[in-house]
Amino acid sequence: MAKKPNYNFEKRKKELAKKAKKEEKRLRKRPDTETAEDTANDETDGEQESDSE
């Protein structure tokens, strides 16, 4: 019997890819006042805190 597909995993993976692409586009449009690494680190820290709640 074939294994059932895990649609939740596929959806989450697709959402993360979409979010990453959107963030990359936003950083390209943003003036070079901040580095991409600084803003990426700030946002990932915020995600981790909200997931634990």
N, CA, C and O of each residue as an XYZ file, in Angstrom:
212
protein
N       0.844     -1.184      0.000
C       0.000      0.000      0.000
C       0.889      1.248      0.000
O       1.873      1.323      0.736
N       0.540      2.188     -0.805
C       1.333      3.415     -0.926
C       1.116      4.318      0.284
O       0.044      4.351      0.887
N       2.161      5.034      0.605
C       2.095      5.978      1.720
C       1.259      7.182      1.324
O       1.361      7.671      0.199
N       0.422      7.668      2.258
C      -0.402      8.848      1.988
C       0.464     10.101      2.009
O       1.344     10.226      2.860
N       0.230     11.029      1.088
C       1.018     12.269      1.080
C       0.690     13.141      2.300
O      -0.453     13.203      2.753
N       1.714     13.801      2.807
C       1.550     14.694      3.948
C       1.337     16.115      3.419
O       2.292     16.860      3.198
N       0.076     16.470      3.223
C      -0.239     17.767      2.623
C       0.147     18.936      3.520
O       0.506     20.002      3.020
N       0.078     18.755      4.828
C       0.467     19.836      5.742
C       1.943     20.179      5.580
O       2.314     21.352      5.600
N       2.783     19.163      5.422
C       4.214     19.390      5.230
C       4.451     20.134      3.922
O       5.223     21.093      3.880
N       3.787     19.693      2.854
C       3.951     20.341      1.552
C       3.494     21.796      1.609
O       4.140     22.678      1.043
N       2.379     22.041      2.291
C       1.854     23.404      2.406
C       2.834     24.285      3.172
O       3.111     25.410      2.757
N       3.358     23.784      4.280
C       4.307     24.546      5.100
C       5.572     24.863      4.307
O       6.088     25.979      4.366
N       6.064     23.873      3.567
C       7.264     24.064      2.763
C       7.029     25.128      1.694
O       7.891     25.973      1.452
N       5.862     25.083      1.055
C       5.515     26.055      0.025
C       5.398     27.457      0.618
O       5.867     28.427      0.023
N       4.764     27.563      1.803
C       4.620     28.862      2.471
C       5.980     29.446      2.838
O       6.203     30.646      2.670
N       6.889     28.615      3.336
C       8.224     29.087      3.706
C       8.999     29.570      2.484
O       9.699     30.580      2.549
N       8.875     28.852      1.373
C       9.548     29.256      0.141
C       8.996     30.589     -0.348
O       9.752     31.458     -0.782
N       7.678     30.748     -0.275
C       7.030     31.987     -0.706
C       7.475     33.156      0.172
O       7.760     34.246     -0.324
N       7.531     32.913      1.485
C       7.943     33.950      2.423
C       9.399     34.357      2.185
O       9.730     35.542      2.221
N      10.262     33.375      1.943
C      11.672     33.662      1.694
C      11.841     34.477      0.410
O      12.642     35.411      0.362
N      11.093     34.124     -0.614
C      11.176     34.843     -1.881
C      10.689     36.277     -1.710
O      11.288     37.210     -2.244
N       9.610     36.445     -0.972
C       9.055     37.776     -0.724
C      10.043     38.633      0.069
O      10.226     39.814     -0.228
N      10.674     38.038      1.072
C      11.656     38.747      1.898
C      12.870     39.151      1.058
O      13.384     40.262      1.187
N      13.315     38.244      0.206
C      14.457     38.544     -0.664
C      14.127     39.704     -1.597
O      14.965     40.576     -1.827
N      12.935     39.715     -2.122
C      12.498     40.791     -3.011
C      12.424     42.117     -2.249
O      12.825     43.162     -2.761
N      11.905     42.059     -1.022
C      11.793     43.264     -0.193
C      13.175     43.842      0.099
O      13.366     45.058      0.067
N      14.134     42.963      0.384
C      15.489     43.422      0.682
C      16.162     44.029     -0.545
O      16.953     44.964     -0.417
N      15.856     43.506     -1.733
C      16.423     44.072     -2.951
C      15.888     45.472     -3.214
O      16.617     46.336     -3.702
N      14.620     45.699     -2.893
C      13.997     47.002     -3.128
C      14.421     48.035     -2.085
O      14.405     49.237     -2.348
N      14.797     47.555     -0.908
C      15.148     48.436      0.211
C      16.471     49.141     -0.054
O      17.381     48.543     -0.627
N      16.593     50.392      0.348
C      17.881     51.090      0.217
C      18.963     50.383      1.040
O      18.652     49.654      1.982
N      20.196     50.595      0.693
C      21.299     49.888      1.337
C      21.695     50.487      2.690
O      22.880     50.523      3.020
N      20.742     50.948      3.460
C      21.045     51.501      4.779
C      21.320     50.402      5.788
O      22.109     50.591      6.714
N      20.664     49.234      5.616
C      20.892     48.097      6.499
C      21.354     46.924      5.653
O      21.023     46.822      4.472
N      22.128     46.034      6.279
C      22.549     44.850      5.545
C      21.449     43.801      5.589
O      20.636     43.797      6.513
N      21.413     42.936      4.630
C      20.394     41.883      4.558
C      20.522     40.935      5.753
O      19.518     40.425      6.249
N      21.746     40.699      6.216
C      21.964     39.782      7.334
C      21.329     40.311      8.612
O      20.709     39.549      9.353
N      21.474     41.602      8.878
C      20.908     42.183     10.093
C      19.394     42.044     10.117
O      18.835     41.628     11.131
N      18.732     42.374      9.049
C      17.272     42.301      9.018
C      16.804     40.861      9.053
O      15.783     40.569      9.676
N      17.515     39.951      8.405
C      17.135     38.540      8.409
C      17.261     37.966      9.821
O      16.397     37.203     10.253
N      18.319     38.321     10.537
C      18.500     37.833     11.897
C      17.420     38.373     12.821
O      16.919     37.639     13.672
N      17.055     39.623     12.674
C      16.012     40.207     13.508
C      14.682     39.500     13.292
O      13.969     39.228     14.257
N      14.344     39.203     12.073
C      13.059     38.578     11.772
C      13.024     37.122     12.205
O      11.986     36.655     12.676
N      14.115     36.393     12.064
C      14.107     34.997     12.479
C      14.013     34.901     13.997
O      13.386     33.978     14.519
N      14.624     35.836     14.709
C      14.501     35.852     16.164
C      13.049     36.058     16.567
O      12.568     35.404     17.492
N      12.362     36.936     15.904
C      10.957     37.201     16.195
C      10.079     36.003     15.908
O       9.115     35.756     16.633
N      10.392     35.254     14.864
C       9.613     34.056     14.528
C       9.753     32.998     15.601
O       8.767     32.371     15.989
N      10.955     32.796     16.079
C      11.196     31.769     17.082
C      10.442     32.089     18.367
O       9.903     31.186     19.008
N      10.398     33.338     18.743
C       9.697     33.717     19.963
C       8.200     33.511     19.806
O       7.550     33.042     20.740
N       7.642     33.839     18.671
C       6.210     33.713     18.481
C       5.790     32.239     18.379
O       4.682     31.890     18.785
N       6.659     31.372     17.845
C       6.342     29.959     17.747
C       6.279     29.295     19.120
O       5.502     28.362     19.321
N       7.088     29.767     20.061
C       7.125     29.150     21.386
C       5.919     29.524     22.232
O       5.643     28.861     23.233
N       5.204     30.557     21.858
C       4.055     30.983     22.658
C       2.845     30.125     22.456
O       1.805     30.370     23.068
